[in-house]
Amino acid sequence: MPGRVFLIGAGPGDPELMTLKAARALGVADVILVDELVSRGCLAHARSDAKVIEVGKRGGCKATPQAFIEKLLVLYSKEGKTVARLKGGDPFIFGRGGEELAALEAAGIEVEIIPGITAGVGVPATLGIPVTDRRATHGVTFITGHGIELDWQALVRSGTTLVFYMGLKNLAKIVAGLLGAEMPPATPACVVENGTLKNQKQRVTTLAQLSAAGFDGPALIVVGEVVRFARLQKLKRAA
Ligand code: SAH
């Protein structure tokens, strides 16, 4: 009997922001492959005899190649194991979940997808920022800030809230790109590091004043009028 894989989103950080379905799947898994960004508290739901494999890949550090992760997933499930693949946020938002799903399906393995709260929604929420608030915007764009040439004019023209993942290292470039495309320098903007966790840190400012100084990630960058709704004094840390 081949096993199966749960492709699970662990949520943005605080283990309590994981779904009930995720917790239940972790509780039946024989093997758990967990990403570096996932809080260890999420593993409280795992069986005590589950095999936990850490597959870190923080920028710049030693990384587990994606192909190897996919190989492990296939290998263990072919052994008949129930495998949980636990990823930060939502598995399909900048998480390579789609690639893992494709690899597993190509190998004939049954996959159940369990979505999670993505950082781009859950992290601004800690500051009371509703990313699609209709008083300020008509939508939100999730963008990678990592190593991609972006169409700054199009982003500014979209009029949507811009949420950059993996953008800390390129923050100066992002600011220059948006200012160069004539986004007003006074546009509200923020950087939030370790969102939803005890060590959350943020800077709420304007586009022109945005800087990565003092942050070393994982961090999210939010640019747009909705950032003016940030309520720093009411910030509650649950984790
Ligand atoms: N699948 C994840 C994103 C993976 S990409 C999701 O849906 O949230 C990793 C990037 O997500 C980080 O570089 C950072 O930009 C963002 N991120 C993830 N967790 C975060 C957190 N707790 N606080 C701030 N940013 C976070």
Boltz pocket constraint, residues with backbone or C-beta under 6 A from the ligand:
constraints:
  - pocket:
      binder: B
      contacts: [[A, 11], [A, 12], [A, 13], [A, 37], [A, 87], [A, 88], [A, 89], [A, 90], [A, 91], [A, 92], [A, 93], [A, 94], [A, 95], [A, 117], [A, 118], [A, 119], [A, 120], [A, 123], [A, 164], [A, 165], [A, 166], [A, 167], [A, 192], [A, 193], [A, 194], [A, 195], [A, 196], [A, 197], [A, 217], [A, 218], [A, 219], [A, 220], [A, 221]]
      max_distance: 6.0
